[in-house]
Amino acid sequence: MKVDSVDLFYLRMPNVLDIGDGSQDALLVRVRSGNFEGWGEAEASPLTSIASWIAPMSHSACHPVIDSVLGERIDSVEDIERISLKVRTNSFYGIIQSNLTFSGVEIALWDLLGQVKEQPIYKLLGYKTSEKKLPYASVLFGDTPEETLNKAKAMRKVGFSAMKFGWGPFGRGSVEIDSAHVHAAREGLGKDGHLLIDAGTVFNEDLEAAAARLPMLKSANVMWFEEPFAAAAISAYGKLAKMDPGVKLAGGEGAHNPLDAQTLIDHGGVGFIQIDTGYIGGIGPAYRVAQYATARGVQFVNHTFTSQSALAASLHPYAGLKDSWITEYPMEPKQLCVDLTVDKIEMGADGMISAPDAPGLGVTINVDAIGKYVVDAEIKVEGKVLYSTPTL
Amino acid sequence: MKVDSVDLFYLRMPNVLDIGDGSQDALLVRVRSGNFEGWGEAEASPLTSIASWIAPMSHSACHPVIDSVLGERIDSVEDIERISLKVRTNSFYGIIQSNLTFSGVEIALWDLLGQVKEQPIYKLLGYKTSEKKLPYASVLFGDTPEETLNKAKAMRKVGFSAMKFGWGPFGRGSVEIDSAHVHAAREGLGKDGHLLIDAGTVFNEDLEAAAARLPMLKSANVMWFEEPFAAAAISAYGKLAKMDPGVKLAGGEGAHNPLDAQTLIDHGGVGFIQIDTGYIGGIGPAYRVAQYATARGVQFVNHTFTSQSALAASLHPYAGLKDSWITEYPMEPKQLCVDLTVDKIEMGADGMISAPDAPGLGVTINVDAIGKYVVDAEIKVEGKVLYSTPTL
């Protein structure tokens, strides 16, 4: 079989707001080969990514992604690895958006291969089982500690025993204010729950400011302290980790290739590595990081805040790993992401979820429902149309 | 003063070949404020970068670059830093091409500020002098050691006492073949010259293959061993550096923010950090790396293979540093890059070059000569034209 066609779709909500909610638009990829079809999503600026798909070549290391994908053989997992390597080799300089763009394409190739082989992706990866994961609820801090307390209580009531608070006022005022929020979150969650704190890179590279938060995080028994620094601030991570903070560091959502994640493990000292399959290059690179992390006693966690198909793509790479038992679950996605799939990865009676058992990703794109979100876009160079929105 | 307009131009040669020559196209940026004008270039896929400039916002951390630049105050160096931080804060997730795109904009802002203050950029950066640098000639290995020998002899004859050989057959066959090439280069250059070897990331992450080349590199008295691994393979760099190879490692052209370069210094153990001003975010980030490197005994070197204006932009950030005394000089750029500027940074009778003393970058874009290279491009979303090629 060959990759007969690859179509990129830019979907978005009627109104996109200037808020930290990545579910307001989507870059959806459809791959076809013979009578089979696969779908994937990238966590990336749709228009920029579409341009990287078709941009005219600049030189031998700056090819558009399409050059390495269309017409390629696709019969096995090795073919996907070969195509990935081709993209890296042909697009590594001057077109770094290609890493993100290809993530969606790569996921679609796995989904397609799963349809052909009638196997869920986790089995194609070599896992025998799809282990249960504990979903955590991810929410913003309230504007006041009281609001944070109430949010935590509400989440607990819905059934979440693990929750993550982040962003909002955290790190923007005094340590005392942060502490009040963190302890309010702990109070609302209860002593037995897993509490995660996400600084959202607020300290950039400021080691001292991040370190000042450690004692109160420890006293609230926080399980991880996420993204205190900018994604690339490896040395700051490493120094904070060496302070023996009594709370593990988490990070990695900014990794746009597996080596970035390995550097954060090797030199950043994180205890949890958080990977977005739609950002790091797809299923293969995410799986590689999961194996690398596990071998070093680091827990792998997905980073997912959009759709159920993105959630499925993020679960397969570590489906079979028992030691990596927690998972980010998109809590309040916009209607676009709700409508995107026919099915949903539901929590069981025990509150746990796992990677689906149906072929490929295991969730089905709801083609009939998403037409209204498709954005009409066109890119022309010297009068020639290089991209126009394909038909769903 | 305010940033009144920013215009992005996609320039290219009539025929772009699938070869390792980045001078075949260019992303040129023009910034205007009042009666002043500044120019900059990014080392980036032009069309992809243009898309990142105007792509509709996806969420609060995925703004197009234009949102952080147009209409901003531009009176001082601090304003450029403020705008840079704004871009990083507003565009750090899902639109990583923005790092490259903004490099060209940032350089244009410095050029403009230099016109306003009637100062060369290196003085705006705080340097008192523009130190002389030794330009090295950068060429590909020949297909045979004899060819490599002849290339080295020819370069020496033209006057280069420092030269870099790379790519071609290197690392693709046996150590013996590589050794024959490296020793042929040394023979052609002469005992007293500076010989640099560029592996062009050929070993990807293969520590053993790279290490096997060390003894012959040492025996040929090679000054640096450049990019043995993929840019992000920090741990592989670090392990190779710890082998006490007798030859210093060089790398960094893939750094698309200053933290990437710092990680390569801190954990990759390089002795030379090679920065492309048009890739790392512009003059400010390159200057920051130059200072960081110098404080740690690491030499800063530019990475430049295109135009004279790119060369000027790459010289200013380390103009005043005496210890960083070598510079990459674009040898055989395509006509587009020759025509791009009115003036040229010429070698003195002593074979040395230095950052220009004229205001801003110190080289002038040849607006009359480049019109024929401008590519007509258009990007439309929902019928609205977000980009069309501006008038030169």
Contacts between the chains, C-beta under 8 A, distances in Angstrom:
chain1	res1	chain2	res2	distance
A	10	B	381	8.0
A	12	B	56	7.4
A	16	B	56	6.8
A	16	B	57	5.8
A	16	B	58	6.9
A	16	B	59	7.4
A	18	B	57	6.7
A	18	B	59	7.8
A	18	B	60	5.2
A	18	B	63	7.9
A	19	B	59	6.6
A	19	B	60	5.4
A	20	B	59	6.2
A	20	B	60	4.9
A	20	B	61	6.6
A	21	B	59	5.6
A	21	B	60	7.9
A	22	B	58	6.8
A	22	B	59	5.0
A	22	B	62	7.5
A	22	B	93	7.6
A	22	B	94	7.3
A	24	B	58	6.6
A	24	B	59	5.8
A	25	B	56	7.8
A	25	B	58	5.0
A	25	B	59	7.9
A	43	B	93	7.8
A	43	B	94	5.8
A	44	B	94	4.7
A	44	B	95	7.2
A	45	B	51	7.9
A	45	B	52	6.8
A	45	B	55	4.9
A	45	B	58	5.4
A	45	B	62	5.5
A	45	B	64	7.7
A	45	B	94	5.1
A	45	B	95	4.1
A	46	B	55	7.4
A	46	B	58	7.1
A	47	B	51	5.3
A	47	B	54	7.9
A	47	B	55	3.9
A	47	B	56	6.5
A	47	B	379	7.3
A	47	B	381	6.7
A	47	B	386	8.0
A	48	B	48	6.5
A	48	B	51	4.6
A	48	B	52	4.5
A	48	B	55	4.7
A	48	B	95	5.4
A	48	B	97	5.5
A	48	B	98	8.0
A	50	B	51	7.3
A	51	B	45	8.0
A	51	B	47	5.3
A	51	B	48	4.6
A	51	B	50	7.3
A	51	B	51	3.5
A	51	B	52	7.8
A	51	B	379	7.6
A	52	B	45	6.8
A	52	B	48	4.4
A	52	B	51	7.8
A	52	B	97	7.0
A	54	B	47	7.9
A	55	B	45	4.9
A	55	B	46	7.4
A	55	B	47	3.9
A	55	B	48	4.7
A	56	B	12	7.4
A	56	B	16	6.8
A	56	B	25	7.8
A	56	B	47	6.5
A	57	B	16	5.8
A	57	B	18	6.7
A	58	B	16	6.9
A	58	B	22	6.8
A	58	B	24	6.6
A	58	B	25	5.0
A	58	B	45	5.4
A	58	B	46	7.2
A	59	B	16	7.4
A	59	B	18	7.8
A	59	B	19	6.7
A	59	B	20	6.2
A	59	B	21	5.6
A	59	B	22	5.0
A	59	B	24	5.8
A	59	B	25	7.9
A	60	B	18	5.2
A	60	B	19	5.5
A	60	B	20	4.9
A	60	B	21	7.9
A	61	B	20	6.6
A	62	B	22	7.5
A	62	B	45	5.5
A	63	B	18	7.9
A	64	B	45	7.8
A	88	B	230	7.9
A	92	B	201	7.5
A	92	B	230	7.6
A	92	B	231	7.7
A	92	B	254	7.4
A	93	B	22	7.6
A	93	B	43	7.8
A	93	B	253	7.8
A	93	B	254	7.1
A	94	B	22	7.3
A	94	B	43	5.7
A	94	B	44	4.7
A	94	B	45	5.1
A	94	B	100	6.8
A	94	B	279	7.7
A	95	B	44	7.2
A	95	B	45	4.1
A	95	B	48	5.4
A	95	B	97	7.4
A	96	B	96	5.3
A	96	B	97	6.0
A	96	B	99	7.3
A	96	B	100	6.6
A	96	B	256	6.1
A	97	B	48	5.5
A	97	B	52	7.0
A	97	B	95	7.4
A	97	B	96	6.0
A	97	B	97	3.9
A	99	B	96	7.3
A	100	B	94	6.8
A	100	B	96	6.6
A	201	B	92	7.6
A	205	B	259	7.4
A	230	B	88	7.9
A	230	B	92	7.6
A	230	B	259	6.4
A	231	B	92	7.6
A	232	B	257	5.6
A	232	B	259	3.6
A	232	B	260	5.5
A	232	B	263	6.9
A	233	B	259	5.3
A	234	B	234	7.6
A	234	B	259	7.3
A	234	B	263	4.5
A	234	B	266	7.3
A	234	B	267	6.7
A	235	B	262	6.5
A	235	B	263	6.7
A	235	B	266	4.9
A	235	B	267	7.5
A	253	B	93	7.8
A	254	B	92	7.4
A	254	B	93	7.1
A	256	B	96	6.1
A	257	B	232	5.6
A	259	B	205	7.4
A	259	B	230	6.3
A	259	B	232	3.6
A	259	B	233	5.3
A	259	B	234	7.3
A	260	B	232	5.5
A	262	B	235	6.5
A	263	B	232	6.9
A	263	B	234	4.5
A	263	B	235	6.7
A	263	B	263	6.6
A	263	B	267	7.2
A	266	B	234	7.3
A	266	B	235	4.9
A	266	B	267	7.6
A	267	B	234	6.7
A	267	B	235	7.5
A	267	B	263	7.2
A	267	B	266	7.6
A	267	B	267	4.6
A	279	B	94	7.7
A	375	B	381	6.2
A	375	B	382	6.3
A	376	B	381	7.2
A	376	B	382	5.4
A	376	B	383	6.9
A	377	B	379	7.6
A	377	B	380	6.7
A	377	B	381	5.0
A	377	B	382	7.7
A	378	B	378	7.7
A	378	B	379	7.5
A	378	B	380	4.6
A	379	B	47	7.3
A	379	B	51	7.6
A	379	B	377	7.6
A	379	B	378	7.4
A	379	B	379	5.3
A	379	B	380	7.9
A	380	B	377	6.7
A	380	B	378	4.6
A	380	B	379	7.9
A	380	B	380	7.9
A	381	B	10	8.0
A	381	B	47	6.7
A	381	B	375	6.2
A	381	B	376	7.2
A	381	B	377	5.0
A	382	B	375	6.3
A	382	B	376	5.4
A	382	B	377	7.7
A	383	B	376	7.0
A	386	B	47	8.0
